[in-house]
Structure formats: structure tokens, C-alpha cells
Amino acid sequence: MDTLFHTQTLLIIAAGAIATYFTRVGGYIFITRMKRIPPRAEAALNAVPAAVLTTLVAPAAITGGFDVSITMAIAFVLGLRIGLLPMLAAGWIVVMTLRHFIG
């Protein structure tokens, strides 16, 4: 009989939660103890959102198929011209239309 949770899975989740907690707390303590943030550290912190977004989007663009790749290209171009919410709506419409007509 299968159990609902496997011990190894729970240990991996707990280790990830602990590592995330200590990383965030350590970063907070490190930054709050600084009198002034060095320009290189500030530049690195400013680059984090783009790096996280890239790690989320890149795998889907590569392995998502033709419809996802086309939609991401269109959303990228639209994102340069319009706001976030209209871009997301347009991307959703494009991917649903492509999926309806292609596959």
C-alpha cells in the first residue's frame, strides 16, 4: 500500500525549506548590518528579478513547443510596448488560438 507521503520526499522538502529560510534570513542580516551597500552588490541585487524570470521562462520556451515559443516571442514584443496585464491577456489569447488551430 502506498503512503500519502514518502519519507525521502518529506526530507527533501524540509531541507529545501530550511535552506531557503537561512538564505533569506542570512541575506537580510548581512544587508542590514552594512552602513552602505556597495555599487556592485546593488547591481547584483537589481539583476535578481531578471535572472529568476529567465530561469522560469527559458525552459518553457525551449521545450514548450511551437505554440509556446511563438507566444513568448509575441509577448516579449508586446511587453516592450504595453503594460503587464494586457501583455498577459494577449499572450493567453495567442497561445489558446494557436493550440486550437494547430493541435
Secondary structure, 3 states (H helix, E strand, C coil): CCCCCCHHHHHHHHHHHHHHHHHHHHHHHHHHCCCCCCHHHHHHHHHHHHHHHHHHHHHHHHHCCHHHHHHHHHHHHHHHHCCHHHHHHHHHHHHHHHHHHHC
